Amino acid sequence: MGIIFAAGGKPAHADQKKTFATSGMASYYGYGGRTANGEQHNARGLTAAHRSLPFGTKLRVTNQANGRSVVVRINDRGPFVRGRIVDVSTAAAESLGFRSRGVAKVQIAVVE
């Protein structure tokens, strides 16, 4: 994570907006339980699990194989499989075009 700086080394925004972007493998999940933030999991919602980003963070996930992207909201913790950077809901995996495959190489970036 880093801070966006304007000319002269001053933060670009008074709130010092933090940025985050990376790439790696994504998977998807769908179950009937509760998420780490207490919500009922909704496989049709555009949500995701990330190990450390705050709940409520909006994350753009882009499938690097086909260019499709979707914005998801972090509401759970995970993934718990080595080498994966995000678990998305079933609906997000369908939008990204990797539900049948199960995993995809993606780029993720905080948008809000």
Order of alpha helices (4+ residues) and beta strands (2+ residues): beta-beta-beta-beta-beta-beta-beta-alpha-beta
